[in-house]
């Protein structure tokens, strides 16, 4: 029964706002541009510099991961050289009783081409840890980008409905001015007929002047709200924009229970997912720092094509190829103290990240509870304001009729009109508060 009543009130509020306050679509009567919420969000995503920076950061993380994976591939080096040697006289060697053996003339041109390959076999988990770290940081960057999109979506949604709320407030104040102006005209007629005092006419004038002041403030608030939304979606600050009629389905209380909402938020909020990725990166960082305590083992090989080839005797003036295959192991014992200190720092950062993860989870839980209760309260307030508006409308109708008959004072009629304006404005603002609180809950749930 309560949900049906709330739906009826929301429908009535939305129809009243759509007919009296907001344009339907395309262009408003004054020529301003009418934008839908999703259209504004799309424009904001395309305009926001922070999102573009986050997208570039995500690409950097992807490139960093590719770089780390490249360490698993063999290192291939190609070298080429040419040298002109100085002239050296040919020598001889005397070997008794063989006699004197002449050496060939030294070769003065030296050309070589060498290809070497080095494949890591064991690096103390340095390569695998660096890949894990890069992948975790890449994931953290992606979730950070998702979080930025979520924050921007909420900021645009809030600005969008605040613009609608300000428009409704301006329209309600404008209607109040029109009513007070009509009331003043009636009061002057009654004064001419001797059915009203001059003091009551002055009271009507004062109420009208106060309404004009309120209207100026409402117009300024409407313009500031328009500027805020324009800046978020990349339009000029003086762009003439308005919003579309709100959806009745959005002004509903939460359909899930509080514990379900909290569970959904803890499972999908970008801040929590990013913190988990950073914890994984820190765990990999501990292994990466500890890899300096282990030796590195590589499979090596090379092929040399040289003229002359220094490994061939006697040397000849022609290209000769030779090759070699081996295993190389190395360890820097002098870096042990530094590696131990780096590992200790990495473990401390990991513990720090775990504590930070708990803090983020607590903050998300608090935000979800606050948003859930705020939406529940605003929907209840909207439901109660529906009956209040009906009473105010009936009270104003009776008071206006009795005022025209000269039965009640002008001040009583003015009070009834003011009560009706406040009731309409409160219901309109409560309706948009529900929409804003709904957006806040969806943001808290990472929807």
C-alpha positions as CSV (number, residue, x, y, z in Angstrom):
1,X,0.0,0.0,0.0
2,X,2.8,2.4,0.9
3,X,4.7,1.6,-2.3
4,X,1.5,2.2,-4.4
5,X,1.0,5.5,-2.6
6,X,4.6,6.6,-3.3
7,X,4.3,5.6,-6.9
8,X,1.1,7.7,-7.3
9,X,2.8,10.7,-5.7
10,X,5.9,10.3,-7.9
11,X,3.7,10.1,-11.0
12,X,1.8,13.2,-10.1
13,X,4.9,15.1,-9.2
14,X,6.6,14.1,-12.5
15,X,3.6,15.1,-14.6
16,X,3.3,18.4,-12.8
17,X,7.0,19.1,-13.3
18,X,6.9,18.0,-16.9
19,X,3.9,20.1,-17.8
20,X,4.7,23.2,-15.7
21,X,8.4,23.4,-15.5
22,X,10.4,21.3,-17.9
23,X,10.3,21.2,-21.7
24,X,9.6,17.8,-23.4
25,X,12.5,17.4,-25.9
26,X,14.5,19.1,-28.6
27,X,14.3,22.9,-27.9
28,X,12.5,24.8,-25.2
29,X,10.0,27.6,-25.9
30,X,12.8,30.2,-25.4
31,X,15.1,28.5,-27.9
32,X,17.4,26.9,-25.3
33,X,18.8,23.4,-26.0
34,X,17.2,20.5,-24.2
35,X,19.5,17.7,-23.3
36,X,18.9,14.2,-21.9
37,X,20.8,12.9,-18.9
38,X,22.6,10.1,-20.9
39,X,23.5,12.7,-23.6
40,X,25.0,14.9,-21.0
41,X,27.0,12.0,-19.6
42,X,28.3,11.0,-23.0
43,X,29.3,14.6,-23.7
44,X,31.0,14.8,-20.3
45,X,33.0,11.6,-20.8
46,X,34.2,13.0,-24.2
47,X,35.2,16.3,-22.7
48,X,36.7,15.6,-19.3
49,X,40.6,16.0,-19.4
50,X,40.9,13.7,-16.4
51,X,39.3,10.8,-18.2
52,X,41.6,11.3,-21.2
53,X,44.6,11.3,-18.9
54,X,43.4,8.2,-17.2
55,X,42.9,6.4,-20.5
56,X,46.5,7.3,-21.4
57,X,47.7,6.0,-18.0
58,X,45.9,2.7,-18.8
59,X,47.7,2.5,-22.1
60,X,51.0,3.1,-20.4
61,X,50.3,0.3,-18.0
62,X,49.5,-2.0,-20.9
63,X,52.8,-1.0,-22.6
64,X,54.7,-1.6,-19.3
65,X,53.3,-5.1,-19.1
66,X,54.4,-5.8,-22.6
67,X,57.8,-4.5,-21.8
68,X,58.1,-6.9,-18.7
69,X,56.9,-9.9,-20.8
70,X,59.7,-9.1,-23.3
71,X,62.3,-10.1,-20.7
72,X,61.3,-13.8,-21.2
73,X,62.4,-13.6,-24.8
74,X,66.0,-14.3,-25.8
75,X,68.3,-11.3,-26.2
76,X,69.7,-11.3,-29.7
77,X,72.6,-8.9,-30.5
78,X,74.2,-8.3,-34.0
79,X,77.7,-6.8,-34.2
80,X,79.7,-5.9,-37.2
81,X,83.2,-4.3,-37.4
82,X,85.9,-3.4,-39.9
83,X,89.5,-2.3,-39.1
84,X,92.5,-1.3,-41.2
85,X,95.7,-2.6,-39.5
86,X,99.1,-1.0,-39.8
87,X,101.7,-2.7,-42.0
88,X,104.0,-5.1,-40.2
89,X,107.0,-6.9,-41.7
90,X,106.7,-10.6,-42.1
91,X,108.7,-12.6,-39.5
92,X,110.6,-15.8,-39.4
93,X,111.1,-18.6,-36.9
94,X,114.4,-20.6,-36.7
95,X,113.9,-24.2,-35.6
96,X,117.1,-26.3,-35.4
97,X,117.7,-28.6,-37.2
98,X,114.8,-27.8,-39.5
99,X,116.1,-24.4,-40.2
100,X,114.3,-21.1,-40.7
101,X,110.5,-21.1,-41.2
102,X,109.0,-17.9,-42.7
103,X,105.6,-16.5,-41.5
104,X,103.1,-15.2,-44.1
105,X,102.7,-11.5,-44.4
106,X,100.2,-10.1,-41.8
107,X,96.7,-9.3,-43.0
108,X,96.0,-5.6,-42.8
109,X,92.2,-5.7,-43.3
110,X,89.9,-7.2,-40.5
111,X,86.2,-7.6,-41.0
112,X,83.8,-9.5,-38.8
113,X,80.1,-10.1,-38.2
114,X,78.9,-11.6,-34.9
115,X,75.4,-12.8,-33.8
116,X,75.0,-13.6,-30.0
117,X,72.0,-15.0,-28.2
118,X,71.3,-15.0,-24.5
119,X,68.3,-16.8,-23.0
120,X,67.5,-16.4,-19.3
121,X,67.0,-19.8,-17.6
122,X,66.7,-18.7,-13.9
123,X,66.6,-15.2,-12.5
124,X,65.4,-15.8,-8.9
125,X,61.8,-15.0,-10.0
126,X,62.8,-11.5,-11.1
127,X,61.2,-11.7,-14.5
128,X,58.0,-13.5,-13.3
129,X,57.6,-11.0,-10.4
130,X,58.1,-8.0,-12.6
131,X,55.4,-9.3,-14.9
132,X,53.0,-9.9,-12.0
133,X,53.7,-6.5,-10.7
134,X,53.1,-4.8,-14.1
135,X,49.9,-6.7,-14.6
136,X,48.6,-5.8,-11.2
137,X,49.4,-2.1,-11.7
138,X,47.8,-2.3,-15.2
139,X,44.6,-3.6,-13.5
140,X,44.8,-0.9,-10.8
141,X,45.0,1.7,-13.5
142,X,42.0,0.3,-15.3
143,X,39.9,0.3,-12.1
144,X,41.0,3.8,-11.3
145,X,39.8,4.9,-14.7
146,X,36.4,3.2,-14.0
147,X,36.3,5.0,-10.7
148,X,36.9,8.3,-12.4
149,X,34.1,7.6,-14.8
150,X,31.8,6.7,-12.0
151,X,32.6,9.9,-10.1
152,X,32.1,12.0,-13.2
153,X,28.8,10.3,-14.0
154,X,27.5,11.1,-10.5
155,X,28.8,14.7,-10.8
156,X,27.0,15.2,-14.1
157,X,23.8,13.5,-12.8
158,X,23.8,15.7,-9.7
159,X,24.3,18.9,-11.7
160,X,21.6,17.8,-14.1
161,X,18.9,17.3,-11.5
162,X,20.1,20.4,-9.6
163,X,19.5,22.4,-12.8
164,X,16.0,20.8,-13.0
165,X,15.4,21.6,-9.3
166,X,16.5,25.2,-9.8
167,X,14.2,25.5,-12.8
168,X,11.3,24.2,-10.8
169,X,12.1,26.7,-8.0
170,X,12.2,29.6,-10.4
171,X,8.9,28.6,-12.1
172,X,7.2,28.2,-8.7
173,X,8.5,31.6,-7.6
174,X,7.3,33.1,-10.9
175,X,3.9,31.7,-10.4
176,X,3.8,33.1,-6.9
177,X,4.6,36.5,-8.3
178,X,1.8,36.2,-10.8
179,X,-0.6,35.1,-8.0
180,X,0.4,38.0,-5.7
181,X,0.1,40.4,-8.6
182,X,-3.5,39.2,-9.2
183,X,-4.2,39.4,-5.5
184,X,-3.0,43.0,-5.4
185,X,-5.4,43.8,-8.3
186,X,-8.3,42.2,-6.4
187,X,-7.3,44.1,-3.3
188,X,-7.4,47.4,-5.1
189,X,-10.8,46.6,-6.4
190,X,-12.1,45.8,-2.9
191,X,-10.5,49.0,-1.7
192,X,-12.4,51.0,-4.2
193,X,-15.6,49.3,-3.1
194,X,-14.8,50.1,0.5
195,X,-14.5,46.5,1.5
196,X,-10.8,46.6,2.3
197,X,-8.5,49.0,4.1
198,X,-5.4,50.7,2.6
199,X,-3.2,48.9,5.1
200,X,-4.2,45.5,3.6
201,X,-3.4,46.8,0.1
202,X,0.1,47.9,1.3
203,X,0.6,44.4,2.8
204,X,-0.2,42.9,-0.6
205,X,2.3,45.3,-2.2
206,X,5.0,44.3,0.3
207,X,4.4,40.6,-0.3
208,X,4.7,41.2,-4.0
209,X,8.0,43.0,-3.6
210,X,9.4,40.2,-1.5
211,X,8.3,37.7,-4.1
212,X,10.2,39.7,-6.8
213,X,13.3,39.5,-4.6
214,X,12.9,35.8,-4.2
215,X,12.4,35.5,-8.0
216,X,15.7,37.2,-8.6
217,X,17.5,34.8,-6.3
218,X,15.8,31.8,-8.0
219,X,16.8,33.1,-11.4
220,X,20.5,33.5,-10.3
221,X,20.4,29.9,-8.8
222,X,19.0,28.6,-12.1
223,X,21.8,30.3,-14.1
224,X,24.5,29.1,-11.8
225,X,23.2,25.5,-12.0
226,X,23.2,25.8,-15.8
227,X,26.8,27.1,-15.8
228,X,27.9,24.1,-13.6
229,X,26.3,21.5,-15.9
230,X,27.7,23.3,-19.0
231,X,31.2,23.2,-17.7
232,X,31.0,19.5,-16.9
233,X,29.8,18.5,-20.3
234,X,32.2,20.8,-22.3
235,X,29.7,23.5,-23.4
236,X,30.4,27.3,-23.1
237,X,29.5,28.7,-19.7
238,X,26.7,30.8,-21.2
239,X,25.1,28.0,-23.2
240,X,21.3,28.0,-23.0
241,X,20.5,24.5,-21.9
242,X,17.6,22.8,-20.2
243,X,16.8,19.3,-19.0
244,X,14.2,16.7,-20.1
245,X,11.3,15.5,-18.0
246,X,12.5,13.1,-15.3
247,X,11.6,9.4,-15.2
248,X,9.0,8.4,-12.7
249,X,10.7,5.0,-12.2
250,X,13.8,6.6,-10.8
251,X,12.0,8.2,-7.9
252,X,11.6,4.9,-6.0
253,X,12.9,3.6,-2.7
254,X,15.7,1.1,-2.6
255,X,14.6,-2.3,-3.8
256,X,17.4,-4.2,-2.2
257,X,18.1,-4.7,1.5
258,X,20.9,-2.8,3.1
259,X,23.2,-5.8,3.6
260,X,22.7,-6.7,0.0
261,X,23.7,-3.2,-1.1
262,X,26.8,-3.3,1.0
263,X,27.8,-6.6,-0.3
264,X,27.4,-5.4,-3.9
265,X,29.5,-2.3,-3.2
266,X,32.3,-4.2,-1.6
267,X,32.4,-6.6,-4.5
268,X,32.5,-4.0,-7.3
269,X,33.6,-0.6,-6.1
270,X,36.6,0.5,-8.2
271,X,38.5,1.8,-5.1
272,X,38.4,-1.7,-3.5
273,X,39.3,-3.5,-6.7
274,X,42.2,-1.0,-7.3
275,X,43.4,-1.6,-3.7
276,X,43.4,-5.4,-4.3
277,X,45.4,-4.9,-7.5
278,X,47.9,-2.7,-5.7
279,X,48.3,-5.3,-2.9
280,X,49.1,-7.9,-5.6
281,X,51.6,-5.5,-7.1
282,X,53.2,-5.1,-3.6
283,X,53.4,-8.9,-3.1
284,X,55.2,-9.1,-6.4
285,X,57.4,-6.3,-5.4
286,X,58.5,-8.3,-2.3
287,X,59.5,-11.2,-4.6
288,X,61.2,-8.8,-7.0
289,X,63.3,-7.3,-4.3
290,X,64.3,-10.8,-3.0
291,X,65.4,-11.9,-6.4
292,X,68.7,-10.1,-5.9
293,X,69.6,-12.8,-3.4
294,X,69.7,-15.5,-6.1
295,X,72.0,-16.1,-9.0
296,X,71.0,-15.5,-12.6
297,X,71.6,-18.3,-15.1
298,X,71.6,-17.7,-18.9
299,X,72.0,-20.0,-21.9
300,X,74.4,-18.2,-24.3
301,X,75.4,-18.8,-27.9
302,X,77.1,-16.9,-30.7
303,X,78.2,-17.3,-34.3
304,X,81.1,-15.3,-35.7
305,X,81.9,-14.8,-39.4
306,X,85.3,-13.0,-39.7
307,X,88.1,-12.3,-42.2
308,X,90.4,-13.2,-40.7
309,X,88.9,-15.3,-37.9
310,X,91.1,-15.0,-34.8
311,X,90.1,-18.5,-33.7
312,X,91.5,-20.1,-36.8
313,X,95.3,-20.8,-37.3
314,X,96.9,-20.1,-39.5
315,X,94.9,-17.0,-40.5
316,X,93.8,-16.7,-44.1
317,X,92.4,-13.9,-46.1
318,X,88.9,-15.3,-46.3
319,X,85.7,-15.4,-44.2
320,X,85.5,-18.3,-41.8
321,X,82.6,-18.9,-39.4
322,X,82.8,-20.3,-35.9
323,X,80.3,-20.8,-33.1
324,X,80.0,-21.4,-29.4
325,X,77.3,-22.5,-26.9
326,X,77.5,-22.3,-23.1
327,X,75.8,-21.5,-19.8
328,X,76.6,-18.4,-17.8
329,X,75.8,-17.8,-14.1
330,X,76.4,-14.6,-12.1
331,X,75.6,-13.3,-8.7
332,X,76.4,-10.0,-7.1
333,X,77.2,-10.8,-3.5
334,X,78.1,-7.2,-2.7
335,X,74.4,-6.3,-3.2
336,X,73.1,-8.6,-0.5
337,X,72.6,-5.8,2.1
338,X,70.9,-3.6,-0.4
339,X,68.6,-6.5,-1.6
340,X,67.7,-7.3,2.0
341,X,66.8,-3.7,2.7
342,X,64.7,-3.4,-0.4
343,X,62.8,-6.6,0.5
344,X,62.1,-5.2,4.0
345,X,60.8,-2.0,2.4
346,X,58.6,-3.9,0.1
347,X,57.1,-6.0,2.9
348,X,56.4,-2.8,4.9
349,X,54.6,-1.2,1.8
350,X,52.6,-4.4,1.5
351,X,51.4,-4.2,5.1
352,X,50.7,-0.5,4.5
353,X,48.6,-1.3,1.5
354,X,46.6,-3.9,3.4
355,X,45.8,-1.4,6.1
356,X,44.8,1.1,3.4
357,X,42.5,-1.6,1.9
358,X,40.7,-2.0,5.2
359,X,40.3,1.8,5.5
360,X,38.8,2.0,2.0
361,X,36.4,-0.8,2.7
362,X,35.2,0.9,5.9
363,X,34.7,4.2,4.0
364,X,32.8,2.5,1.2
365,X,30.5,0.8,3.8
366,X,29.8,4.1,5.5
367,X,29.1,5.8,2.1
368,X,26.7,3.0,1.1
369,X,24.8,3.2,4.4
370,X,24.5,7.0,4.2
371,X,23.3,6.9,0.6
372,X,20.8,4.1,1.4
373,X,19.3,5.9,4.4
374,X,19.2,9.2,2.5
375,X,17.3,7.7,-0.3
376,X,14.9,6.0,2.0
377,X,14.3,9.2,3.9
378,X,13.8,11.3,0.8
379,X,11.2,8.9,-0.7
380,X,9.3,8.9,2.5
381,X,9.4,12.7,2.6
382,X,8.1,12.8,-1.0
383,X,5.2,10.6,-0.1
384,X,4.1,12.7,2.9
385,X,4.4,15.9,0.9
386,X,1.8,14.7,-1.6
387,X,-1.0,14.9,0.9
388,X,0.3,18.2,2.3
389,X,0.1,19.7,-1.2
390,X,-3.5,18.6,-1.6
391,X,-4.4,20.2,1.7
392,X,-2.6,23.4,0.7
393,X,-4.4,23.6,-2.7
394,X,-7.8,23.2,-1.0
395,X,-7.0,25.7,1.7
396,X,-5.8,28.3,-1.0
397,X,-9.0,27.7,-3.1
398,X,-11.3,28.3,-0.1
399,X,-9.3,31.4,1.1
400,X,-9.2,33.0,-2.4
401,X,-13.0,32.6,-2.8
402,X,-13.7,34.0,0.7
403,X,-11.3,36.9,0.0
404,X,-13.1,37.8,-3.2
405,X,-16.3,37.8,-1.2
406,X,-14.7,40.1,1.4
407,X,-15.2,37.6,4.2
408,X,-11.5,37.3,5.3
409,X,-8.6,39.7,5.5
410,X,-6.0,40.1,2.7
411,X,-3.3,38.7,5.0
412,X,-5.2,35.4,5.4
413,X,-5.5,35.0,1.7
414,X,-1.8,35.9,1.2
415,X,-0.8,33.3,3.9
416,X,-2.8,30.6,2.1
417,X,-1.2,31.5,-1.3
418,X,2.3,31.4,0.3
419,X,1.5,28.1,1.9
420,X,0.5,26.6,-1.4
421,X,3.7,27.9,-3.1
422,X,5.8,26.5,-0.4
423,X,4.0,23.1,-0.6
424,X,4.5,23.0,-4.4
425,X,8.1,23.9,-4.1
426,X,8.8,21.5,-1.3
427,X,7.3,18.6,-3.3
428,X,9.2,19.6,-6.4
429,X,12.5,19.8,-4.5
430,X,11.8,16.5,-2.7
431,X,11.2,14.8,-6.0
432,X,14.6,15.9,-7.4
433,X,16.2,15.1,-4.0
434,X,15.0,11.5,-4.6
435,X,16.6,11.4,-8.0
436,X,19.9,12.8,-6.7
437,X,19.9,10.4,-3.7
438,X,19.2,7.5,-6.2
439,X,22.2,8.6,-8.2
440,X,24.3,8.7,-5.0
441,X,23.2,5.2,-4.1
442,X,24.0,3.9,-7.6
443,X,27.4,5.5,-7.4
444,X,28.0,3.9,-3.9
445,X,27.0,0.5,-5.4
446,X,29.3,1.1,-8.5
447,X,26.4,0.7,-10.9
